[in-house]
């Protein structure tokens, strides 16, 4: 089978397309023939070595969708021929096949394409975990999503609709802002425009945000704290460096900065999240948006694109 392999940490150029033998599932594992593979910013951090040491070589990737090829002994939930999406794997997702534990595999409704299935794992788990488990969002609260046109952002808008939040989203492009409107945001702002947070405060009649989902905390956290409502919460989903803040901005508001990482979430929490995602998929309320499709051999280009400004939907690879 064809697979992307990493032999050393580095830039996108370390992603190498290689031929590997077909893996065999151990008890409790499944072999899934992949039809689409999701690209996430976290994949680039792992590739660069920012998530700690790895045994080389390894195949990167967390999200994918495909068809169960072979189920090992002790697998009870799935059988060969079923459509599934992956949220993690044993062998890595940038490949034509992946080995997975049963708890890493979830049913993919017929109403979704494989490319949409590959966009579910990290984005939709992150959105639900951030809004429900970390922010403890309540109906009617004001939500500001920075970078709402990307994979996680779109998932957050759709999830927030289900939670009956008042959704404000930002994007740096006309196309991205159009997408956020289509997904149901109440107001959409250009985060490249001077004074866009002043505009946000006017739109909320001076109240500010009960919840901010922050994708780039190293750029925005200090500013986020100044536009929070009383008892507001900033949920730090992503950051690419350090940041200086004024802690006094949290004091009079009784505000919180809450970090999160689905990598360290408990198995029980993840099971709850995937159950909720399954319900949202069944109702049609959750529906990923695909921004670009590339071949598996274009993994390096995909890593470059996913880190650029102006995100629009999810980038996927086709094995």
Helices and strands as residue ranges (DSSP letters): E 2-6, G 12-14, E 15-19, E 29-38, H 41-48, E 63-71, E 83-87, E 97-101, G 102-104, E 105-107, H 114-117, H 121-128, I 129-134, E 142-145, H 151-162, E 166-171, H 174-182, E 187-190, H 196-203, E 209-214, H 217-226, E 228-236, H 248-251, E 256-259, G 262-264, H 267-283, E 290-295, G 296-298, H 299-306, E 314-318
